[in-house]
Amino acid sequence: VQCALNRPAFFAERLYHAMKGAGTDDSTLIRIIVTRSEIDLVQIKQMFAQMYQKTLATMISSDTSGDYRRLLLSIVG
């Protein structure tokens, strides 16, 4: 239901929970960023910043490293 009502908020929440706390749910993080990159990633980034008072790129930078970080950040923009 949440996905139908507000899709960007749904994915922003999923991304946040994939990165919060100890460890990262890499499969969820990759799946959402790659599949939504050409559809509505801009709206998801805006909603993420609005909901969590930090940018998606900032949270990715603090939670990942190396080539993995660079790849995700290049997709996110």
N, C-alpha and C positions, 0 to 999 in steps of 0.2 A: 504494500500500500504506500509506504514512504517513497519508494522509487517512482510510483505513478504520480504522486502529488508534487514532488520536488526532486527531480532526477539529479541535478548538480549537488544538492545537499546530501542526498543518499550516498553518492560516490565520494564526496568530501569526507563524510563520516567514516566510510570504509577505509579511505586512505589514512586518516588520522589513527584509527585503531590498528592499522597494519604497522604503523611506525612508533606508536607510543609505548612506553615501558621498555623493559629489557628485551633486546632482540628485535628483529624486523621480520614481518611476514612477507618475504620476498615475492612469493608467487602472487599474492594479492596485489602488491605494489606494482609489479610488472604488468600483470593482466589489466588492471584498471588504466594505468598510464598509456600503455600501448593501444589498447582497444578504443579508448576514448579520445586519443590524440587528434584524430581528424574529425571528430564529431562535436564534442562539447567540452574539451579540456579547458578552454578559456573560462567558461562559466563555472566549472568545477574549481579552478584556481581562485576565482573571485569569491565564491561561496566559502571555500576553505579559509581564506583570509578573514572573511566576515565572521565566521563561526569560531575560529580559534585564535584570532589576533596575531597570527604569524603566517608568513607565506608558505606555500607548498614547497618552493625551492629551498627555503631556509630549513625546513624540517627534513627534506631529503638530504641536504648537505650535512646536517648534524647526525643523521642516522645511517649514512652509507659512506663508502670510501672507494678510491681508485677509479678504474675505468667504468665500473658499475655506476658510480656517482656521476661521472662525466656524461655517460650515456643517458641516464634519467634526466639530468639537468638540461641536456641539449633537446630532449623531447619536450620537456615542460616549458623551456624557453626562458 
